[in-house]
Amino acid sequence: MVEACRAEPDYSLWLLFDDGLEGRVYLGDLVDIVDFSAWRDIDRFLDVSVDPETGVVQWDAGICLDSAALYRDLATRVRAALQ
């Protein structure tokens, strides 16, 4: 579950998970997809939060990202960097 997150102006998202895994994922590739078009306004992207009950990363524009998918992405990149 995501405990904390912070959006960066370069469309990366810093995440901290409850097991201590932390790092950044790049989400800029999603901006051109219709469902994520609200992020074209960088201030809307930067306005991110974590639902304290579910650990879902969410934005006021109605965009939510699955914590498990974010975890897999980040864990895979961390493992690859260690090899």
C-alpha positions in Angstrom: 0.0 0.0 0.0 1.2 3.5 -0.8 1.9 5.5 2.4 3.1 8.7 0.8 3.6 10.3 -2.7 4.8 13.5 -4.2 4.4 14.6 -7.8 7.3 16.4 -9.6 7.1 18.9 -12.4 8.8 16.5 -14.8 5.8 14.2 -14.5 7.5 11.8 -12.2 5.9 10.5 -9.0 7.8 9.7 -5.9 6.3 6.9 -3.9 6.8 5.3 -0.5 5.2 2.0 0.1 4.4 0.4 3.5 7.2 -2.1 3.2 9.8 0.6 2.8 10.1 0.4 -1.0 10.5 3.9 -2.4 11.4 5.6 -5.6 10.1 7.5 -8.7 8.0 6.4 -11.6 7.7 8.4 -14.7 4.1 9.1 -15.8 4.7 11.7 -18.6 3.9 9.1 -21.3 0.3 9.1 -20.1 -0.4 12.8 -20.7 -1.4 12.2 -24.3 -4.0 9.6 -23.4 -7.5 11.1 -23.2 -8.2 9.7 -19.7 -5.1 11.6 -18.4 -5.4 14.8 -20.4 -6.2 16.8 -17.2 -2.4 16.4 -16.4 -1.6 18.7 -19.3 -2.1 21.4 -16.7 0.9 20.7 -14.5 -0.7 22.1 -11.4 -3.4 19.4 -11.7 -0.8 16.7 -11.9 1.1 18.1 -8.9 -2.2 18.0 -6.8 -1.9 14.3 -5.9 -2.9 12.5 -2.8 -3.1 9.0 -1.3 -6.5 7.7 -0.1 -5.6 6.7 3.5 -8.0 3.8 3.5 -7.1 2.1 0.2 -3.6 3.4 -0.5 -4.8 4.4 -4.0 -2.9 7.3 -5.6 -5.5 9.9 -6.8 -6.0 13.3 -8.3 -9.0 15.6 -8.1 -9.5 15.2 -11.9 -10.9 11.7 -11.1 -7.7 9.9 -12.0 -6.7 7.0 -9.8 -3.7 4.7 -10.2 -3.6 1.1 -8.9 -1.1 0.8 -6.1 -0.2 -2.8 -7.0 0.7 -1.8 -10.6 2.9 1.1 -9.3 4.6 -1.2 -6.9 5.4 -3.8 -9.6 6.8 -1.1 -11.9 9.0 0.4 -9.2 10.1 -3.0 -7.7 11.1 -4.2 -11.2 13.2 -1.1 -11.8 14.8 -1.3 -8.4 15.7 -5.0 -8.9 17.1 -4.3 -12.4 19.3 -1.4 -11.0 20.8 -3.8 -8.4 21.9 -6.3 -11.0 
